[in-house]
Amino acid sequence: MPMTLSSNIALLSICLAALMFGLEISSVPVILPILEAELGATIGDMQWIMSAYTIGCAIVLIISGSLADRYGRKLVFSAAIGLFGLTSLACGLSTGVTALIVSRFLQGVAGGAMLTCLVTILNVQFPDGPARARAFSTWGVVFGAGLGFGPVVGAVTLEYLDWQWIFLVHAVLSVPTLALVFASVDESSDPVAKRLDLWGMIALAATIFSATYLVQQVQVIGLNSMAGIGLAVMTISGIIAFGAIEKSVTTPMVDFSVFRARKFSGAICGAMGMNMSFWPFIIYYPLYLEVGLCFSSLSMGMMLMACTVPTILAPPLGEKMVVRFGVEAVIPAGLFIIGLGFLLFKLGSLVEQPTWLTLLPGSIIAGVGIGITNTPVSNASTGSVPPGQAGMASGIDMSARLVTLAIVIAAMGALLVAGIANALGQGAAHVQQASEALAAGNIAQVVNLLPDLTISAARAAFVSGFSWVTVFATVCAWAFAVLSCFLFRTFSTVKA
């Protein structure tokens, strides 16, 4: 079926929604150092500002598909875009950290529903032929551009406007997007839509929240304290409850039988490996560049692009490698390349005065690794299960990415604080408070707490602490490369 004016407009509306979703992930890290000065955000606040969005996405990712099937995909898509615009407005108008975190969570809920619906609408609006291929490739390029160019969009916004416009631009953009959806997208639904797994969603949400809070606050509350034990028990209980609920309901969010396909398990392992290394690293990279190395906002955005632009350019290479070597080789290799990039980044940061030249090779190689890995992971996760379970498999893939990202953002933040504390000297008074302030970029507060510490020494302590984050990202990428390789080999053996 050839592309008509209506279908072109529908594709434009879908691409605008994808662009907003991608930009909201990769442009926000650039403003984190500014939020410390403007809103008094601590390192814990910064973690929640990023995690709240991914948690919101993860919670609704699967359930919103059921809502769209039941009540109409165009209706739910339109509601999600409208909510995304309103919550973006709320983020931009926030005058305090708590309001921003709550708004970010609701924005993530809207974004997750928007992402699920737009993929479903693409399938319905463009059912077959060259038009379908063009639609999916166009959507993929635009979504990748949002992720890839988000950092420089954020940097340019900071250079000429205020940080609030990182969010407010989506409030503006959502209006024409919504109008285009109403004008062009066909309504569709599933007459035999599955029942909503409400209790599964509640159990998953409670588990993610408790696990994230425990990882983030463990250094403050202590794992042996009543609060620490309570959070640990809540997390474990949530996991058990979620598993029990999913096994007992007739239409579960997650059918655990799909994990019997080792190829699927290997793909999910690859998804988790990317989000335990590359993407949480990107969250803290701007702080390293600004606080540790005194980069300007624009220079910071350009360095982030060195990581993210290869994620747009490398996927065709990954697809060619899959044709020749298979996903069983490409996914572990991609994860290994990510780790290699971080190792080179670590070596580049060891010079006396790190510059963009010493950091660039590792940044590019890590981005290439992500670009090679991402598409094979998505294709393997949906292609290794029966067609009737492809939607669920895709939902599990995205949920695994977002849940992992939310928790590891907290883990990397705690590791950064621990590394800074180690550099400052564990025995010094106020060292924990000073470490948290420095991790958030508040050098003035650090100098007040530790009067004998010079500003240059404080920056050096941040650089030292960030090296712990780099090592963690390297180890995670390589560990999951080995694990995915093991799972794929086991799959091949079973299949044989």
Backbone torsions as a table, in degrees:
resi	resn	phi	psi	omega
1	MET	NA	125.6	-179.0
2	PRO	-70.2	158.7	178.7
3	MET	-74.4	125.1	175.8
4	THR	-98.3	172.4	177.7
5	LEU	-59.7	-42.6	-179.3
6	SER	-63.2	-42.7	-179.3
7	SER	-69.5	-33.8	175.7
8	ASN	-64.9	-40.2	177.9
9	ILE	-67.0	-39.7	177.3
10	ALA	-61.2	-42.9	178.5
11	LEU	-63.8	-38.6	177.8
12	LEU	-61.5	-43.1	180.0
13	SER	-65.2	-39.4	178.5
14	ILE	-65.5	-41.7	179.9
15	CYS	-66.5	-37.1	177.1
16	LEU	-63.7	-41.0	177.5
17	ALA	-64.1	-42.5	178.3
18	ALA	-64.4	-38.7	178.9
19	LEU	-62.8	-44.6	179.0
20	MET	-61.5	-43.2	-179.3
21	PHE	-62.5	-46.7	-179.0
22	GLY	-65.4	-42.9	179.5
23	LEU	-61.5	-36.6	-175.6
24	GLU	-70.0	-19.5	176.4
25	ILE	-82.9	-48.6	-169.0
26	SER	-95.5	-14.1	-179.9
27	SER	-89.3	-25.8	-175.3
28	VAL	-66.7	-38.5	179.7
29	PRO	-54.0	-28.9	-178.3
30	VAL	-63.6	-30.3	-175.2
31	ILE	-90.8	-4.1	-176.8
32	LEU	-57.1	-44.1	177.6
33	PRO	-61.4	-32.3	179.5
34	ILE	-69.3	-35.5	-177.6
35	LEU	-64.9	-28.0	176.2
36	GLU	-63.3	-42.9	-178.7
37	ALA	-77.0	-39.6	-174.4
38	GLU	-79.0	-42.5	-174.1
39	LEU	-114.4	-2.4	-177.5
40	GLY	70.6	32.1	-177.3
41	ALA	-69.7	134.4	174.4
42	THR	-87.4	175.6	177.7
43	ILE	-63.1	-36.0	176.4
44	GLY	-64.9	-39.2	177.2
45	ASP	-62.4	-42.7	-180.0
46	MET	-62.1	-39.4	178.1
47	GLN	-61.0	-43.4	-178.6
48	TRP	-71.2	-32.7	177.8
49	ILE	-61.0	-37.5	177.5
50	MET	-83.0	-44.1	-176.2
51	SER	-67.2	-35.4	-177.1
52	ALA	-57.6	-39.5	-180.0
53	TYR	-65.2	-47.0	-177.9
54	THR	-70.0	-34.9	177.0
55	ILE	-64.4	-45.7	177.8
56	GLY	-58.1	-43.6	177.6
57	CYS	-60.8	-47.8	-175.2
58	ALA	-62.4	-38.2	-175.8
59	ILE	-65.4	-40.6	-172.8
60	VAL	-98.5	-4.7	-170.5
61	LEU	-56.5	-47.1	-178.0
62	ILE	-84.4	-42.3	-176.0
63	ILE	-64.9	-32.2	-178.9
64	SER	-68.3	-28.9	175.3
65	GLY	-63.0	-40.7	177.3
66	SER	-66.1	-40.6	177.7
67	LEU	-61.9	-42.7	-179.7
68	ALA	-65.2	-41.7	178.3
69	ASP	-62.4	-37.4	-174.7
70	ARG	-79.2	-47.9	-170.5
71	TYR	-103.5	-6.7	179.6
72	GLY	116.7	126.8	-175.1
73	ARG	-70.6	-39.5	177.7
74	LYS	-64.1	-41.4	-179.3
75	LEU	-62.3	-49.6	-178.4
76	VAL	-68.5	-38.5	177.4
77	PHE	-60.8	-44.8	179.3
78	SER	-63.7	-43.1	178.7
79	ALA	-62.8	-39.3	-180.0
80	ALA	-65.8	-42.2	178.4
81	ILE	-63.8	-44.0	178.2
82	GLY	-60.8	-44.0	178.6
83	LEU	-66.4	-36.6	178.2
84	PHE	-62.3	-42.1	177.8
85	GLY	-64.3	-43.8	-179.3
86	LEU	-66.4	-41.9	-179.5
87	THR	-71.8	-31.1	173.7
88	SER	-64.8	-39.5	175.7
89	LEU	-62.5	-42.5	178.5
90	ALA	-63.0	-39.9	177.1
91	CYS	-61.4	-46.4	-177.7
92	GLY	-66.7	-27.7	-179.2
93	LEU	-94.7	0.6	-178.4
94	SER	-65.2	133.8	178.3
95	THR	-109.9	1.5	179.1
96	GLY	-144.2	162.1	-176.3
97	VAL	-65.7	-44.1	-177.5
98	THR	-59.6	-45.3	179.1
99	ALA	-62.1	-38.4	-180.0
100	LEU	-67.4	-41.8	-179.9
101	ILE	-63.9	-46.2	178.8
102	VAL	-61.5	-42.9	179.3
103	SER	-64.9	-37.6	178.1
104	ARG	-65.2	-39.2	177.8
105	PHE	-61.8	-47.9	179.7
106	LEU	-65.5	-34.5	175.6
107	GLN	-63.7	-39.3	176.8
108	GLY	-64.7	-39.7	175.9
109	VAL	-58.4	-47.6	178.9
110	ALA	-63.9	-42.3	-179.0
111	GLY	-64.6	-41.4	178.6
112	GLY	-62.7	-43.7	177.6
113	ALA	-64.7	-39.3	179.7
114	MET	-62.7	-44.0	-178.5
115	LEU	-64.6	-45.3	179.9
116	THR	-61.1	-46.3	-176.7
117	CYS	-66.8	-39.3	-175.7
118	LEU	-67.0	-34.6	176.9
119	VAL	-67.4	-42.4	178.6
120	THR	-63.7	-42.9	-179.8
121	ILE	-65.4	-36.9	175.2
122	LEU	-58.4	-43.1	179.9
123	ASN	-63.0	-38.9	-177.2
124	VAL	-80.3	-43.4	-175.1
125	GLN	-70.2	-31.7	-178.2
126	PHE	-127.1	80.3	-170.5
127	PRO	-72.1	-29.2	-176.6
128	ASP	-163.8	174.6	173.2
129	GLY	79.2	-172.2	-179.6
130	PRO	-59.3	-32.4	-179.9
131	ALA	-62.3	-38.9	178.9
132	ARG	-65.4	-45.8	179.8
133	ALA	-60.9	-43.1	179.6
134	ARG	-65.2	-41.9	-178.0
135	ALA	-62.6	-47.1	-177.7
136	PHE	-69.3	-37.8	179.1
137	SER	-68.3	-39.3	178.3
138	THR	-64.2	-45.9	178.0
139	TRP	-59.1	-44.2	-179.3
140	GLY	-61.8	-41.7	179.6
141	VAL	-65.1	-43.9	-178.5
142	VAL	-66.9	-43.0	178.4
143	PHE	-61.8	-43.8	177.3
144	GLY	-64.3	-36.5	178.1
145	ALA	-64.7	-37.5	176.8
146	GLY	-60.8	-43.7	177.9
147	LEU	-70.2	-42.9	-173.7
148	GLY	-71.7	-40.2	-175.9
149	PHE	-99.9	1.4	177.3
150	GLY	-54.1	-45.1	-179.2
151	PRO	-59.3	-42.0	-179.0
152	VAL	-74.7	-31.1	174.0
153	VAL	-62.2	-43.8	177.3
154	GLY	-63.4	-41.3	-178.9
155	ALA	-66.4	-43.5	178.8
156	VAL	-65.2	-38.6	177.7
157	THR	-60.9	-43.9	178.2
158	LEU	-65.3	-34.2	-176.8
159	GLU	-67.7	-36.6	-172.1
160	TYR	-116.4	-17.0	-179.8
161	LEU	-129.9	-163.1	177.1
162	ASP	-100.8	163.6	-178.3
163	TRP	-60.4	-27.6	-177.7
164	GLN	-59.1	-28.4	-176.5
165	TRP	-72.1	-14.6	171.6
166	ILE	-57.5	-34.9	179.3
167	PHE	-95.0	-41.7	-174.0
168	LEU	-63.3	-28.5	-179.8
169	VAL	-61.1	-31.8	179.0
170	HIS	-75.1	-31.0	174.9
171	ALA	-62.3	-38.3	178.3
172	VAL	-72.3	-46.0	-174.9
173	LEU	-68.4	-26.9	-178.0
174	SER	-66.7	-26.2	-177.2
175	VAL	-66.5	-55.4	177.0
176	PRO	-65.3	-31.9	177.7
177	THR	-61.2	-45.0	179.5
178	LEU	-63.5	-40.8	178.8
179	ALA	-62.9	-41.0	179.2
180	LEU	-66.1	-37.6	177.9
181	VAL	-62.5	-48.2	179.4
182	PHE	-59.4	-35.2	-174.0
183	ALA	-80.8	-23.4	-166.7
184	SER	-131.6	-28.9	-173.8
185	VAL	-79.1	132.9	177.8
186	ASP	-80.0	139.4	176.3
187	GLU	-76.9	143.0	177.5
188	SER	-153.3	155.8	177.9
189	SER	-155.0	173.7	179.3
190	ASP	-110.6	113.7	-177.3
191	PRO	-63.7	-19.9	177.8
192	VAL	-117.0	45.6	-178.1
193	ALA	-60.9	145.6	-179.0
194	LYS	-73.5	156.7	176.2
195	ARG	-69.7	152.5	-179.6
196	LEU	-76.4	135.3	176.9
197	ASP	-91.9	72.8	-173.5
198	LEU	-65.8	-44.4	-177.9
199	TRP	-67.5	-34.3	175.5
200	GLY	-63.9	-40.5	178.3
201	MET	-63.4	-42.7	-179.7
202	ILE	-64.4	-43.9	179.7
203	ALA	-63.4	-41.2	179.3
204	LEU	-64.5	-43.6	-179.3
205	ALA	-62.1	-46.0	-179.3
206	ALA	-62.9	-38.9	-179.6
207	THR	-66.6	-44.7	-179.9
208	ILE	-62.9	-45.3	-179.3
209	PHE	-61.4	-48.1	-176.9
210	SER	-66.8	-39.9	179.6
211	ALA	-65.8	-43.6	179.8
212	THR	-63.7	-45.1	-178.8
213	TYR	-65.8	-39.1	179.0
214	LEU	-62.6	-48.5	-178.9
215	VAL	-62.7	-40.0	-176.8
216	GLN	-69.8	-38.0	-171.1
217	GLN	-103.4	3.3	-171.9
218	VAL	-60.4	-34.5	179.9
219	GLN	-70.2	-27.7	-177.7
220	VAL	-84.9	-50.2	-174.7
221	ILE	-87.4	-23.2	-178.4
222	GLY	80.3	138.3	-177.7
223	LEU	-71.1	-23.6	-178.6
224	ASN	-89.4	-4.3	179.2
225	SER	-76.2	166.6	178.9
226	MET	-61.7	-40.3	179.5
227	ALA	-65.3	-42.9	179.4
228	GLY	-63.9	-45.6	178.9
229	ILE	-63.5	-41.6	179.7
230	GLY	-61.2	-43.3	179.2
231	LEU	-66.7	-38.7	178.1
232	ALA	-64.0	-44.4	178.4
233	VAL	-63.0	-41.4	179.7
234	MET	-63.0	-40.5	-179.9
235	THR	-65.8	-48.0	-179.4
236	ILE	-64.3	-42.7	178.8
237	SER	-62.7	-38.7	178.9
238	GLY	-63.5	-40.9	178.4
239	ILE	-62.7	-46.1	-179.7
240	ILE	-63.6	-44.4	-179.2
241	ALA	-63.0	-42.1	180.0
242	PHE	-62.1	-44.6	178.6
243	GLY	-61.6	-42.5	-179.8
244	ALA	-65.5	-41.6	180.0
245	ILE	-63.9	-45.0	-177.1
246	GLU	-65.3	-29.9	179.1
247	LYS	-79.9	-20.9	-174.4
248	SER	-95.0	-26.2	-176.7
249	VAL	-84.1	155.5	-178.3
250	THR	-78.0	-27.6	179.7
251	THR	-126.6	76.8	-175.6
252	PRO	-73.1	155.5	170.9
253	MET	-64.0	-39.6	-177.2
254	VAL	-127.9	118.9	173.0
255	ASP	-94.6	106.4	-172.5
256	PHE	-66.9	-11.7	179.5
257	SER	-65.0	-22.4	-179.7
258	VAL	-65.7	-21.9	-179.7
259	PHE	-74.9	-9.0	174.8
260	ARG	-68.7	-24.2	173.5
261	ALA	-77.3	107.0	-175.1
262	ARG	-62.1	-29.0	178.0
263	LYS	-64.8	-39.4	176.3
264	PHE	-65.1	-44.7	179.4
265	SER	-61.6	-39.5	177.7
266	GLY	-64.2	-38.0	178.5
267	ALA	-66.8	-43.0	178.5
268	ILE	-64.6	-35.8	174.9
269	CYS	-60.8	-41.2	176.6
270	GLY	-63.7	-40.6	178.3
271	ALA	-61.9	-43.1	179.6
272	MET	-68.3	-36.6	179.2
273	GLY	-61.9	-41.2	177.7
274	MET	-62.8	-39.4	-174.8
275	ASN	-90.8	0.2	169.5
276	MET	-98.2	-6.4	-175.5
277	SER	-127.7	-71.3	-168.8
278	PHE	-68.7	-56.6	-170.9
279	TRP	-68.0	-41.2	174.4
280	PRO	-66.8	-31.0	175.4
281	PHE	-59.6	-40.7	-179.8
282	ILE	-61.6	-29.7	179.8
283	ILE	-63.6	-41.6	-174.8
284	TYR	-94.8	-11.9	-179.5
285	TYR	-57.3	-43.0	178.9
286	PRO	-60.6	-36.5	178.0
287	LEU	-63.6	-41.4	178.3
288	TYR	-61.0	-44.9	-177.5
289	LEU	-67.4	-39.9	-176.4
290	GLU	-83.0	-49.8	-175.7
291	VAL	-77.7	-44.2	-176.2
292	GLY	-79.8	-39.7	-172.6
293	LEU	-115.8	0.4	176.0
294	CYS	62.2	35.5	176.3
295	PHE	-72.9	149.5	173.1
296	SER	-76.1	167.9	-179.8
297	SER	-60.1	-42.0	-178.4
298	LEU	-68.3	-42.9	177.4
299	SER	-63.2	-38.5	178.0
300	MET	-61.9	-44.6	178.7
301	GLY	-62.6	-39.6	179.0
302	MET	-65.8	-38.9	178.5
303	MET	-67.1	-37.6	176.8
304	LEU	-65.5	-35.2	177.2
305	MET	-63.6	-30.5	177.1
306	ALA	-61.2	-28.8	176.6
307	CYS	-82.8	-40.6	-168.5
308	THR	-90.5	-32.7	-179.0
309	VAL	-61.9	-39.5	175.4
310	PRO	-59.0	-22.5	177.4
311	THR	-68.1	-20.1	175.8
312	ILE	-88.3	-38.5	-171.9
313	LEU	-84.0	-28.2	-172.6
314	ALA	-82.9	-22.1	-177.9
315	PRO	-52.5	-40.9	177.0
316	PRO	-58.6	-36.2	176.3
317	LEU	-63.8	-42.6	178.5
318	GLY	-61.1	-40.2	-179.9
319	GLU	-66.1	-40.0	177.3
320	LYS	-65.0	-38.6	178.4
321	MET	-65.1	-36.6	178.5
322	VAL	-63.7	-42.3	179.3
323	VAL	-59.7	-37.8	-175.9
324	ARG	-86.0	-41.9	-171.9
325	PHE	-112.2	-17.1	-178.0
326	GLY	88.6	155.6	-178.8
327	VAL	-64.4	-26.4	-178.9
328	GLU	-60.9	-26.3	178.1
329	ALA	-99.0	-35.9	-171.5
330	VAL	-71.9	-42.5	-177.8
331	ILE	-64.1	-50.1	175.2
332	PRO	-60.2	-38.4	179.5
333	ALA	-64.5	-40.8	178.4
334	GLY	-62.2	-42.8	177.6
335	LEU	-64.1	-38.4	177.7
336	PHE	-63.5	-39.9	179.1
337	ILE	-64.7	-38.1	175.7
338	ILE	-58.5	-48.5	178.7
339	GLY	-61.7	-38.7	177.9
340	LEU	-62.9	-40.3	177.2
341	GLY	-60.1	-43.4	179.5
342	PHE	-68.2	-33.4	176.2
343	LEU	-64.3	-44.5	177.2
344	LEU	-64.3	-36.6	176.1
345	PHE	-62.0	-43.1	178.8
346	LYS	-61.0	-44.5	179.2
347	LEU	-64.9	-38.7	178.9
348	GLY	-67.0	-25.6	-179.8
349	SER	-85.4	-7.6	-177.8
350	LEU	-82.6	-13.1	179.2
351	VAL	-66.3	161.7	-174.3
352	GLU	-60.7	-41.1	178.7
353	GLN	-128.0	87.7	179.6
354	PRO	-61.1	138.1	177.7
355	THR	-129.1	178.7	179.3
356	TRP	-62.7	-28.9	179.9
357	LEU	-68.1	-37.6	-179.0
358	THR	-77.4	-24.2	-177.9
359	LEU	-94.4	-19.0	-173.0
360	LEU	-63.0	-46.4	-176.9
361	PRO	-57.8	-47.2	179.9
362	GLY	-63.8	-39.0	179.9
363	SER	-62.3	-45.2	-178.7
364	ILE	-65.9	-45.1	-176.7
365	ILE	-65.1	-40.4	176.7
366	ALA	-61.5	-41.1	177.7
367	GLY	-64.5	-38.8	176.5
368	VAL	-62.2	-40.8	178.5
369	GLY	-59.0	-43.1	177.2
370	ILE	-63.7	-44.6	-179.3
371	GLY	-61.1	-37.1	178.5
372	ILE	-71.0	-35.6	-171.6
373	THR	-84.0	-36.9	-165.5
374	ASN	-60.4	-54.1	-176.9
375	THR	-64.4	-45.2	175.6
376	PRO	-57.9	-35.5	177.2
377	VAL	-62.4	-48.2	-179.4
378	SER	-62.5	-44.9	-178.4
379	ASN	-67.1	-40.2	-178.8
380	ALA	-69.1	-36.2	-178.0
381	SER	-66.2	-38.1	-179.9
382	THR	-88.4	-27.5	-176.2
383	GLY	-84.8	-9.2	-177.0
384	SER	-98.5	4.9	179.3
385	VAL	-123.6	163.0	177.1
386	PRO	-58.0	151.1	-177.4
387	PRO	-54.4	-34.4	-179.8
388	GLY	-67.4	-17.4	-179.9
389	GLN	-106.7	6.5	-176.4
390	ALA	-63.2	-39.8	179.1
391	GLY	-63.0	-44.3	177.8
392	MET	-63.7	-41.8	-179.6
393	ALA	-61.1	-42.3	177.4
394	SER	-63.1	-40.2	177.9
395	GLY	-64.4	-40.8	177.7
396	ILE	-64.0	-41.4	178.3
397	ASP	-57.3	-52.7	-178.7
398	MET	-66.2	-39.2	179.8
399	SER	-65.0	-41.7	178.6
400	ALA	-60.4	-40.3	178.5
401	ARG	-63.0	-48.4	-173.4
402	LEU	-72.8	-40.1	178.2
403	VAL	-64.1	-45.4	177.9
404	THR	-59.7	-44.9	-178.8
405	LEU	-61.3	-44.6	-178.4
406	ALA	-60.1	-43.7	-177.3
407	ILE	-73.2	-40.3	-176.4
408	VAL	-74.3	-26.9	171.8
409	ILE	-56.6	-45.1	178.4
410	ALA	-65.8	-41.6	-178.6
411	ALA	-64.3	-43.7	179.6
412	MET	-65.8	-36.5	176.9
413	GLY	-62.9	-43.7	177.9
414	ALA	-63.8	-38.1	179.3
415	LEU	-67.5	-38.9	177.3
416	LEU	-61.2	-45.4	178.6
417	VAL	-62.2	-43.1	-180.0
418	ALA	-63.8	-40.9	178.8
419	GLY	-65.6	-39.1	177.1
420	ILE	-65.9	-43.4	179.0
421	ALA	-60.5	-38.9	177.9
422	ASN	-63.9	-39.5	179.7
423	ALA	-70.7	-35.1	-179.6
424	LEU	-75.2	-26.2	-177.8
425	GLY	108.3	110.5	-172.9
426	GLN	-61.3	-26.4	-175.0
427	GLY	-83.2	-10.0	-176.2
428	ALA	-71.3	149.3	177.3
429	ALA	-68.4	145.5	177.8
430	HIS	63.0	18.2	-173.6
431	VAL	-66.4	-38.1	-179.7
432	GLN	-65.3	-45.0	179.2
433	GLN	-64.1	-41.5	179.2
434	ALA	-66.0	-38.5	-179.8
435	SER	-64.9	-42.1	178.6
436	GLU	-65.9	-39.4	178.6
437	ALA	-65.6	-41.5	-179.4
438	LEU	-68.5	-38.6	177.8
439	ALA	-61.7	-29.1	177.0
440	ALA	-85.6	-5.6	178.5
441	GLY	93.2	9.5	-177.4
442	ASN	-91.7	79.6	-177.1
443	ILE	-67.7	-36.1	-179.5
444	ALA	-59.7	-43.0	179.0
445	GLN	-66.0	-36.3	179.3
446	VAL	-63.3	-44.7	-179.9
447	VAL	-65.2	-35.0	176.5
448	ASN	-67.1	-38.5	-179.8
449	LEU	-74.3	-35.2	-178.6
450	LEU	-123.1	82.3	-173.2
451	PRO	-58.7	-28.0	-178.8
452	ASP	-79.3	-6.5	-176.7
453	LEU	-89.0	128.0	176.4
454	THR	-83.3	162.8	179.5
455	ILE	-63.3	-40.4	179.5
456	SER	-64.7	-36.8	177.7
457	ALA	-68.1	-35.9	177.5
458	ALA	-64.5	-42.9	178.4
459	ARG	-64.1	-38.9	178.3
460	ALA	-63.9	-37.0	177.9
461	ALA	-65.2	-38.3	177.5
462	PHE	-64.3	-44.7	179.0
463	VAL	-59.9	-41.5	178.6
464	SER	-63.8	-43.0	178.7
465	GLY	-65.3	-37.0	-179.3
466	PHE	-68.5	-25.2	177.5
467	SER	-62.8	-30.3	175.2
468	TRP	-63.5	-40.8	178.6
469	VAL	-63.0	-42.2	-180.0
470	THR	-63.5	-43.7	178.4
471	VAL	-63.3	-42.7	178.5
472	PHE	-58.9	-45.8	179.9
473	ALA	-62.6	-40.2	179.0
474	THR	-63.0	-49.1	-178.0
475	VAL	-62.9	-42.9	-179.7
476	CYS	-62.5	-45.0	-179.5
477	ALA	-60.8	-45.2	-179.0
478	TRP	-72.2	-36.1	178.5
479	ALA	-63.2	-43.3	179.6
480	PHE	-74.8	-24.8	172.5
481	ALA	-63.1	-44.9	179.0
482	VAL	-65.7	-44.8	-178.4
483	LEU	-63.9	-43.9	179.4
484	SER	-65.3	-37.8	177.3
485	CYS	-61.0	-42.4	178.1
486	PHE	-62.3	-45.1	-178.9
487	LEU	-65.3	-42.2	179.3
488	PHE	-65.8	-39.5	178.7
489	ARG	-65.1	-39.5	178.1
490	THR	-63.8	-41.0	177.9
491	PHE	-60.4	-45.7	-178.2
492	SER	-62.7	-38.6	-179.6
493	THR	-66.1	-44.1	179.8
494	VAL	-63.6	-43.0	-178.8
495	LYS	-62.8	-39.4	179.5
496	ALA	-66.5	NA	NA
